[in-house]
Amino acid sequence: MIKVCVPATSANCCVGFDCMGIALDWWSTFTFDVAHTTWISGCDPQFGTPDNLVLQAFYRTCEILDVKKPAVHLHIQTDIPFSHGFGSSATCIVAGILGANAWFHTSLTKADVLKIATDIEGHPDNVAPAIFGAATVSIMVDGIPHMTYLPTANWQILAIVPKETISTKAARKVLPPSISFDQAKQQVAHALVFEQALQTGDEEALFLSCVDYLHEPYRKDLIPEYEGIHAYCQAHDLSMWISGSGSSMLAISKDKKKLDDLASTLVVPWHHVQISQKGAYIEYE
C-alpha cells in the first residue's frame, strides 16, 4: 500500500497573484492499493467517479511513463474544504502523480512532478508549494514552470473558513482585463517589500505591503465576511489576505495572541496553522 501525504496550500499571498504560494501544515492523505477494479473510498460520493482528479492525475502519469494503467483502490482522507482557496485541486493532482511514480518505482524528479502537475492544473502557484513545501515563487518560461524557495520567518497563521464556496472560474470572471501603469508599479513595489518582510519577519513592513491591485479589490465582494475581518485587521495592524481565490482568508503574525484575539471575534470556522517546510511525501505500508 502506498500513502501519499500532501499539504494544503494558499496561493497569491495577497500581492503574489498567480506566482506565489505557501504550504500549510494541514495535511491530506491518499492511499493507493491493489484492486480487481478501480474504486474510491473516503470522499463524498460525488467525487467517487472516474472523473476524480486524483485518479485523472494518476492515469495521466501512467501515460507519460508509458505503463499499463492498473486497477487501484484509492482512499482519500482529508478535512481540507473544497473550493475554499486551499489548493484542493492541486493537492489531488500532486497526490495522483506521486502515487503513480511510487506505484511503478519510477524516478520522476520534483521538477518532473512540477511540470506534469502544472500541465494539468494550468498554473504552478499551488502545485509548487504542495510539492516542495515552504513558500515558493514560480514563473513560466516557454511553457516550463520554474520555482524558487522563499525563506520565511516563524509566522503564525489563522486560516478563516467561511461557508461560501467560490470556484476558480467564478473568481477569475470578476477580474479586470487590465490595470493602469501606476497600479502595476505599485503592485511590483508592494510585492518586493512583501517578499523581504516575509523572510525577515518584519511585521510592520508585511502589514504595509499587503495592498493588492490585481485580484483582491474585485474578489472581496464575493466574500460577505471580508469587509468586517479586513476592518478588524487594519485597526490592529494585522496582515491578512484572501487565500487563493477565496472564500477563505489568512491572517498572519508572529504574535499568536493577536491571532487568538481575532479568532475570538469570528462567527465562522477557523484553524491555527503554520507554514509547512515540508512538501508532499510518500510512505509505504
ABEGO torsion letter per residue (X at the ends): XBBBBBBBBBBGGGAABGABBBBBBBBBBBBBBBBABBBBBGBBAAAABAABAAAAAAAAAAAAAGBBBBBBBBBBBBABBBGAGAGAAAAAAAAAAAAAAAAAGBABBAAAAAAAAAAAAGBAAAAAAAAAEEBBBBBBBGGBBBBBBBBBBBBBBBBBBBABBBBAAAAAAABBABBBAAAAAAAAAAAAAAAAAAAAGBAAAAAAABBBAAAAAAAAAABAAAAAAAAAAAAAGBBBBBBEAOABBBBBBABAAAAAAAAAABABBBBBBBBBABBBBBBBX
